[in-house]
Amino acid sequence: MIHQLSVRLLSISIGVLLFSTTLASNATASSLNDKDFQIQAIVLSNLGPGLGFSYQFTDNFWFNLEAQSLSGDMSENSDDGLTREESGFDSQTTFLNLRYYLPTAMDGLFAQIGVVNRNWEAKKEIYSKQNGQRKAVYRVDYPASGYNLGVGKSWIFSSGLTTSVSFVRLITDEPSIDYELGNDWECNSACQADFESDVNKYSPKNVLFLNVGYSF
Protein backbone atom coordinates (compact mmCIF):
# COMPACT_ATOMS: atom_id res chain seq x y z
CA MET A 1 0.00 0.00 0.00
CA ILE A 2 2.78 2.43 0.98
CA HIS A 3 4.70 1.43 -2.15
CA GLN A 4 1.67 2.08 -4.38
CA LEU A 5 1.07 5.46 -2.72
CA SER A 6 4.71 6.41 -3.12
CA VAL A 7 4.63 5.47 -6.81
CA ARG A 8 1.43 7.49 -7.29
CA LEU A 9 2.86 10.55 -5.55
CA LEU A 10 6.06 10.27 -7.55
CA SER A 11 4.06 10.03 -10.78
CA ILE A 12 1.96 13.06 -9.86
CA SER A 13 5.08 15.03 -8.92
CA ILE A 14 6.77 14.18 -12.21
CA GLY A 15 3.58 15.13 -14.10
CA VAL A 16 3.32 18.47 -12.31
CA LEU A 17 7.02 19.15 -12.91
CA LEU A 18 6.73 18.38 -16.63
CA PHE A 19 3.56 20.48 -16.92
CA SER A 20 5.24 23.42 -15.18
CA THR A 21 8.33 23.08 -17.36
CA THR A 22 6.18 23.00 -20.48
CA LEU A 23 4.34 26.16 -19.44
CA ALA A 24 7.60 27.95 -18.71
CA SER A 25 9.06 26.78 -21.99
CA ASN A 26 6.02 27.93 -23.95
CA ALA A 27 6.03 31.30 -22.22
CA THR A 28 9.69 31.76 -23.02
CA ALA A 29 9.18 30.63 -26.61
CA SER A 30 6.36 33.12 -27.03
CA SER A 31 8.54 35.93 -25.72
CA LEU A 32 11.13 35.04 -28.36
CA ASN A 33 8.66 36.14 -31.01
CA ASP A 34 9.66 39.68 -30.06
CA LYS A 35 13.23 39.04 -31.16
CA ASP A 36 13.97 40.53 -34.55
CA PHE A 37 16.92 38.47 -35.77
CA GLN A 38 17.84 34.86 -36.46
CA ILE A 39 21.10 33.39 -37.67
CA GLN A 40 21.17 29.79 -38.80
CA ALA A 41 23.59 27.28 -40.25
CA ILE A 42 22.43 25.12 -43.14
CA VAL A 43 23.51 21.70 -41.89
CA LEU A 44 21.78 19.54 -44.48
CA SER A 45 20.84 20.42 -48.06
CA ASN A 46 21.27 18.92 -51.51
CA LEU A 47 22.96 22.19 -52.56
CA GLY A 48 25.53 22.04 -49.77
CA PRO A 49 26.11 23.71 -46.38
CA GLY A 50 25.82 27.43 -45.76
CA LEU A 51 24.48 30.22 -43.59
CA GLY A 52 21.16 32.03 -43.27
CA PHE A 53 20.12 35.34 -41.72
CA SER A 54 16.54 36.50 -41.04
CA TYR A 55 15.06 39.81 -39.94
CA GLN A 56 11.51 40.27 -38.65
CA PHE A 57 9.95 43.55 -39.76
CA THR A 58 6.30 42.83 -38.86
CA ASP A 59 4.56 40.24 -36.69
CA ASN A 60 4.23 37.74 -39.54
CA PHE A 61 6.73 38.84 -42.19
CA TRP A 62 10.47 38.17 -42.24
CA PHE A 63 13.24 38.91 -44.72
CA ASN A 64 15.47 35.88 -45.20
CA LEU A 65 18.92 35.65 -46.84
CA GLU A 66 20.65 32.30 -47.32
CA ALA A 67 23.87 31.34 -49.10
CA GLN A 68 25.33 27.90 -49.67
CA SER A 69 27.99 26.21 -51.76
CA LEU A 70 28.86 22.77 -53.06
CA SER A 71 31.66 21.43 -55.25
CA GLY A 72 33.13 18.13 -56.31
CA ASP A 73 34.89 16.20 -59.05
CA MET A 74 35.12 12.67 -60.35
CA SER A 75 37.40 10.81 -62.75
CA GLU A 76 36.62 7.52 -64.46
CA ASN A 77 37.75 5.49 -67.44
CA SER A 78 35.48 5.01 -70.43
CA ASP A 79 33.93 1.62 -71.10
CA ASP A 80 36.45 0.87 -73.86
CA GLY A 81 39.38 1.92 -71.68
CA LEU A 82 40.79 4.28 -74.32
CA THR A 83 39.83 7.56 -72.67
CA ARG A 84 39.54 9.11 -69.21
CA GLU A 85 36.56 11.29 -68.27
CA GLU A 86 37.01 14.04 -65.68
CA SER A 87 33.83 15.70 -64.42
CA GLY A 88 33.60 18.63 -62.03
CA PHE A 89 31.09 21.06 -60.63
CA ASP A 90 31.18 24.15 -58.46
CA SER A 91 28.06 25.92 -57.22
CA GLN A 92 27.27 28.95 -55.08
CA THR A 93 23.58 29.62 -54.51
CA THR A 94 22.01 32.65 -52.82
CA PHE A 95 18.36 33.07 -51.83
CA LEU A 96 16.66 36.34 -50.91
CA ASN A 97 13.14 35.67 -49.65
CA LEU A 98 10.10 37.17 -48.05
CA ARG A 99 8.65 34.73 -45.52
CA TYR A 100 5.12 34.82 -44.17
CA TYR A 101 4.57 33.01 -40.88
CA LEU A 102 1.04 31.73 -40.39
CA PRO A 103 -1.04 32.79 -37.36
CA THR A 104 -0.34 31.45 -33.88
CA ALA A 105 -2.73 28.51 -34.28
CA MET A 106 -0.24 27.10 -36.81
CA ASP A 107 2.84 28.32 -34.96
CA GLY A 108 6.08 28.11 -36.92
CA LEU A 109 4.63 27.26 -40.33
CA PHE A 110 5.70 29.59 -43.11
CA ALA A 111 5.55 30.14 -46.86
CA GLN A 112 8.22 32.00 -48.79
CA ILE A 113 8.71 33.64 -52.15
CA GLY A 114 11.81 35.31 -53.51
CA VAL A 115 14.68 35.34 -55.96
CA VAL A 116 17.61 32.99 -56.38
CA ASN A 117 21.05 33.75 -57.76
CA ARG A 118 23.11 30.84 -59.04
CA ASN A 119 26.81 30.80 -59.83
CA TRP A 120 26.97 27.21 -61.05
CA GLU A 121 29.64 25.67 -63.24
CA ALA A 122 29.83 22.11 -64.51
CA LYS A 123 31.85 20.41 -67.21
CA LYS A 124 33.16 17.08 -68.43
CA GLU A 125 36.59 16.78 -70.05
CA ILE A 126 37.65 13.73 -72.08
CA TYR A 127 41.33 12.80 -72.41
CA SER A 128 43.14 10.16 -74.39
CA LYS A 129 44.80 7.57 -72.15
CA GLN A 130 47.51 7.02 -74.74
CA ASN A 131 48.97 10.53 -74.97
CA GLY A 132 46.94 12.58 -72.48
CA GLN A 133 45.54 14.84 -75.21
CA ARG A 134 42.21 16.49 -74.46
CA LYS A 135 39.64 15.34 -76.99
CA ALA A 136 36.48 17.16 -75.88
CA VAL A 137 34.91 19.42 -73.29
CA TYR A 138 31.19 19.52 -72.47
CA ARG A 139 30.36 22.76 -70.63
CA VAL A 140 27.06 23.49 -68.85
CA ASP A 141 25.89 27.10 -68.77
CA TYR A 142 23.32 27.73 -66.02
CA PRO A 143 21.08 30.83 -66.01
CA ALA A 144 22.27 33.05 -63.16
CA SER A 145 18.92 34.21 -61.80
CA GLY A 146 15.43 32.92 -61.15
CA TYR A 147 12.72 32.64 -58.53
CA ASN A 148 11.93 30.34 -55.67
CA LEU A 149 8.83 29.23 -53.80
CA GLY A 150 8.88 27.29 -50.56
CA VAL A 151 7.16 26.08 -47.42
CA GLY A 152 8.62 25.16 -44.06
CA LYS A 153 8.35 24.83 -40.33
CA SER A 154 10.40 26.60 -37.67
CA TRP A 155 10.84 25.76 -33.98
CA ILE A 156 12.10 28.16 -31.30
CA PHE A 157 13.28 26.73 -27.97
CA SER A 158 13.38 28.40 -24.59
CA SER A 159 17.16 28.74 -24.77
CA GLY A 160 16.91 30.82 -27.94
CA LEU A 161 18.06 27.97 -30.15
CA THR A 162 16.10 27.52 -33.36
CA THR A 163 15.75 24.83 -35.96
CA SER A 164 13.82 24.72 -39.19
CA VAL A 165 13.08 22.47 -42.11
CA SER A 166 11.96 23.77 -45.49
CA PHE A 167 11.28 22.62 -49.03
CA VAL A 168 12.05 25.05 -51.85
CA ARG A 169 11.28 24.90 -55.57
CA LEU A 170 13.67 26.65 -57.98
CA ILE A 171 12.03 28.34 -60.96
CA THR A 172 14.71 29.04 -63.57
CA ASP A 173 15.37 28.62 -67.27
CA GLU A 174 16.93 25.36 -68.42
CA PRO A 175 20.73 25.19 -68.69
CA SER A 176 22.42 25.18 -72.08
CA ILE A 177 25.31 22.91 -73.06
CA ASP A 178 28.27 23.71 -75.28
CA TYR A 179 30.08 20.77 -76.87
CA GLU A 180 33.70 21.55 -77.75
CA LEU A 181 34.86 18.59 -79.86
CA GLY A 182 38.31 17.81 -81.22
CA ASN A 183 38.82 16.81 -84.84
CA ASP A 184 38.95 13.12 -83.97
CA TRP A 185 36.03 13.09 -81.50
CA GLU A 186 32.30 12.78 -82.06
CA CYS A 187 29.35 13.14 -79.71
CA ASN A 188 26.21 12.02 -81.54
CA SER A 189 22.61 12.51 -80.45
CA ALA A 190 22.71 9.47 -78.15
CA CYS A 191 25.92 10.76 -76.52
CA GLN A 192 24.39 14.20 -75.99
CA ALA A 193 21.15 12.74 -74.61
CA ASP A 194 23.15 10.68 -72.11
CA PHE A 195 25.15 13.69 -70.92
CA GLU A 196 22.06 15.91 -70.71
CA SER A 197 20.35 13.24 -68.62
CA ASP A 198 23.24 13.39 -66.15
CA VAL A 199 23.03 17.21 -66.11
CA ASN A 200 19.34 17.06 -65.22
CA LYS A 201 20.01 14.47 -62.53
CA TYR A 202 22.62 16.61 -60.79
CA SER A 203 20.90 19.99 -61.27
CA PRO A 204 18.21 19.92 -58.58
CA LYS A 205 15.06 21.99 -58.92
CA ASN A 206 13.76 20.93 -55.51
CA VAL A 207 15.92 21.82 -52.52
CA LEU A 208 15.54 20.55 -48.96
CA PHE A 209 16.95 22.53 -46.02
CA LEU A 210 17.61 21.54 -42.41
CA ASN A 211 18.86 24.52 -40.40
CA VAL A 212 19.89 25.15 -36.78
CA GLY A 213 20.67 28.49 -35.23
CA TYR A 214 19.88 31.15 -32.65
CA SER A 215 17.38 34.00 -32.19
CA PHE A 216 18.41 37.33 -30.70
VOTI-300225 format. One line per 2 residues: their letters; for each residue x, y, z of C-alpha. Coordinates in pm, 1 decimal. Example, Ala and Ser with C-alpha at 12.3 -4.5 7.8 and 13.67 -1.06 7.14 Angstrom:
2
AS) 1230.0,-450.0,780.0 | 1367.0,-106.0,714.0
! end
This chain:
216
MI) 0.0,0.0,0.0 | 277.8,243.3,97.8
HQ) 470.4,142.9,-214.7 | 166.8,208.0,-437.6
LS) 107.2,546.0,-272.5 | 471.0,641.2,-312.5
VR) 463.0,547.2,-681.0 | 142.7,748.7,-729.4
LL) 285.9,1055.4,-554.8 | 606.3,1026.7,-755.0
SI) 405.8,1002.6,-1077.6 | 195.7,1306.3,-985.6
SI) 508.3,1502.7,-892.1 | 677.0,1418.3,-1221.5
GV) 357.6,1512.6,-1409.6 | 332.2,1847.1,-1231.4
LL) 702.4,1914.7,-1291.2 | 673.2,1837.5,-1663.4
FS) 356.2,2048.3,-1692.5 | 524.3,2342.3,-1517.8
TT) 833.4,2307.8,-1736.0 | 617.6,2300.4,-2048.2
LA) 433.5,2615.8,-1944.1 | 759.9,2794.7,-1871.4
SN) 906.0,2678.1,-2198.9 | 601.6,2792.6,-2395.2
AT) 602.5,3129.9,-2222.5 | 968.8,3176.3,-2302.4
AS) 918.4,3063.0,-2661.0 | 636.3,3311.6,-2702.7
SL) 854.3,3592.5,-2572.1 | 1112.8,3504.5,-2835.5
ND) 865.8,3613.5,-3101.0 | 966.1,3968.3,-3005.9
KD) 1323.3,3904.3,-3116.0 | 1396.6,4052.9,-3455.5
FQ) 1692.5,3846.9,-3577.2 | 1784.2,3486.1,-3645.6
IQ) 2110.1,3339.4,-3767.1 | 2116.8,2978.8,-3880.2
AI) 2359.3,2727.6,-4025.1 | 2243.1,2511.8,-4313.9
VL) 2351.3,2170.4,-4188.8 | 2178.3,1953.6,-4448.4
SN) 2084.0,2042.0,-4805.9 | 2126.9,1891.7,-5151.0
LG) 2296.4,2218.8,-5255.5 | 2553.4,2204.3,-4977.3
PG) 2611.2,2370.6,-4638.0 | 2582.0,2742.8,-4576.2
LG) 2447.6,3022.5,-4358.8 | 2115.7,3203.3,-4327.1
FS) 2011.6,3533.6,-4172.0 | 1654.2,3650.0,-4103.6
YQ) 1505.9,3980.7,-3994.3 | 1151.1,4027.3,-3864.7
FT) 995.3,4355.4,-3976.4 | 630.5,4282.6,-3886.1
DN) 456.0,4023.9,-3668.7 | 423.0,3774.1,-3953.9
FW) 672.9,3883.7,-4218.6 | 1047.1,3817.3,-4224.3
FN) 1324.5,3891.1,-4472.4 | 1547.4,3588.1,-4520.4
LE) 1891.9,3565.2,-4683.6 | 2064.9,3229.8,-4732.5
AQ) 2386.9,3134.3,-4910.4 | 2532.5,2789.5,-4967.4
SL) 2798.9,2620.8,-5175.5 | 2885.5,2276.8,-5306.1
SG) 3166.4,2143.0,-5525.3 | 3313.0,1812.6,-5631.2
DM) 3489.4,1619.8,-5904.6 | 3511.6,1267.1,-6034.9
SE) 3739.9,1081.0,-6275.2 | 3662.2,752.2,-6446.3
NS) 3775.0,549.1,-6744.3 | 3548.1,501.2,-7042.7
DD) 3393.3,161.5,-7109.8 | 3644.5,87.4,-7386.5
GL) 3937.7,191.9,-7168.3 | 4079.3,428.4,-7431.7
TR) 3983.1,756.0,-7266.7 | 3953.7,910.9,-6921.3
EE) 3656.1,1129.4,-6826.9 | 3700.5,1403.9,-6568.3
SG) 3382.7,1569.6,-6441.9 | 3359.9,1862.8,-6203.4
FD) 3108.9,2106.0,-6063.3 | 3117.7,2414.8,-5845.7
SQ) 2805.6,2592.5,-5722.0 | 2726.9,2895.4,-5507.6
TT) 2358.1,2962.1,-5450.7 | 2201.4,3265.2,-5282.0
FL) 1836.5,3306.9,-5182.7 | 1666.0,3633.9,-5091.0
NL) 1313.7,3566.9,-4965.5 | 1009.5,3716.7,-4804.9
RY) 864.6,3473.0,-4551.7 | 511.7,3482.0,-4417.5
YL) 457.0,3301.3,-4088.0 | 104.5,3173.0,-4039.1
PT) -104.4,3279.4,-3736.4 | -33.7,3144.8,-3387.5
AM) -272.6,2850.7,-3428.4 | -23.6,2710.4,-3681.1
DG) 284.2,2831.7,-3495.7 | 607.8,2811.2,-3692.0
LF) 462.7,2725.6,-4032.8 | 569.7,2959.1,-4311.0
AQ) 555.2,3014.5,-4686.1 | 822.2,3199.7,-4878.8
IG) 871.2,3364.1,-5215.5 | 1180.6,3531.1,-5350.7
VV) 1467.6,3534.5,-5595.7 | 1760.7,3299.0,-5638.1
NR) 2105.3,3375.0,-5776.0 | 2311.2,3083.8,-5904.3
NW) 2680.7,3079.9,-5982.9 | 2696.9,2721.0,-6104.9
EA) 2963.9,2566.7,-6324.2 | 2982.5,2210.8,-6451.4
KK) 3185.1,2041.2,-6720.5 | 3315.9,1708.0,-6843.2
EI) 3659.5,1677.9,-7005.0 | 3765.2,1373.5,-7208.4
YS) 4132.9,1279.9,-7240.8 | 4314.1,1016.1,-7439.4
KQ) 4479.5,757.2,-7214.6 | 4751.4,701.9,-7474.2
NG) 4897.0,1052.6,-7497.3 | 4694.2,1258.1,-7248.2
QR) 4554.3,1484.1,-7520.7 | 4220.9,1648.6,-7445.9
KA) 3964.5,1533.7,-7698.7 | 3647.6,1715.7,-7588.0
VY) 3491.3,1941.7,-7328.5 | 3119.3,1952.2,-7246.6
RV) 3035.6,2275.7,-7063.3 | 2706.5,2348.6,-6885.3
DY) 2588.8,2710.0,-6876.6 | 2332.3,2773.3,-6602.0
PA) 2107.5,3083.3,-6600.6 | 2227.1,3305.0,-6316.4
SG) 1892.2,3420.8,-6180.1 | 1543.4,3292.1,-6115.4
YN) 1272.0,3264.5,-5853.0 | 1192.7,3034.1,-5567.0
LG) 882.7,2922.9,-5380.1 | 888.3,2728.9,-5056.4
VG) 716.3,2608.2,-4742.2 | 861.8,2516.3,-4406.2
KS) 834.7,2482.5,-4032.8 | 1039.6,2660.4,-3766.6
WI) 1084.0,2575.5,-3398.5 | 1210.2,2815.6,-3129.7
FS) 1327.5,2672.9,-2797.2 | 1337.9,2840.5,-2458.9
SG) 1716.1,2874.4,-2476.7 | 1690.5,3081.7,-2793.7
LT) 1805.6,2797.4,-3015.1 | 1610.2,2751.8,-3335.9
TS) 1574.5,2482.5,-3595.9 | 1381.7,2472.4,-3918.7
VS) 1308.0,2246.6,-4211.1 | 1195.6,2377.3,-4549.0
FV) 1128.3,2262.2,-4902.9 | 1205.0,2504.8,-5185.3
RL) 1127.8,2489.9,-5557.4 | 1367.2,2665.4,-5797.6
IT) 1202.7,2833.6,-6096.1 | 1470.8,2903.9,-6356.7
DE) 1536.7,2862.3,-6726.9 | 1692.6,2536.4,-6841.5
PS) 2073.4,2519.0,-6868.8 | 2241.8,2517.6,-7208.2
ID) 2531.0,2290.8,-7305.9 | 2826.8,2370.8,-7527.8
YE) 3008.3,2076.5,-7687.4 | 3370.4,2154.8,-7775.1
LG) 3486.3,1859.2,-7985.8 | 3831.1,1781.0,-8121.6
ND) 3882.1,1681.3,-8484.0 | 3895.3,1311.5,-8396.8
WE) 3603.4,1308.5,-8149.7 | 3229.8,1278.0,-8205.6
CN) 2935.1,1313.8,-7970.6 | 2621.5,1202.4,-8153.6
SA) 2261.1,1251.3,-8044.8 | 2271.3,947.1,-7814.9
CQ) 2591.7,1075.9,-7652.3 | 2438.5,1419.9,-7599.1
AD) 2115.3,1273.7,-7460.8 | 2314.8,1067.8,-7210.6
FE) 2514.6,1369.3,-7091.9 | 2206.5,1591.3,-7070.9
SD) 2035.1,1323.5,-6862.5 | 2324.4,1339.0,-6615.2
VN) 2303.4,1720.6,-6610.9 | 1934.0,1706.4,-6521.9
KY) 2000.9,1447.0,-6253.2 | 2262.3,1661.3,-6079.0
SP) 2089.6,1999.1,-6127.2 | 1821.1,1992.1,-5857.9
KN) 1506.3,2199.5,-5892.0 | 1376.3,2093.3,-5551.4
VL) 1592.3,2181.9,-5252.4 | 1553.7,2055.1,-4895.7
FL) 1694.6,2253.3,-4601.6 | 1761.2,2154.2,-4240.5
NV) 1886.1,2452.3,-4039.6 | 1988.7,2514.9,-3678.3
GY) 2066.9,2849.4,-3522.7 | 1987.9,3114.6,-3265.3
SF) 1737.8,3399.6,-3218.8 | 1841.3,3733.0,-3070.2
! end
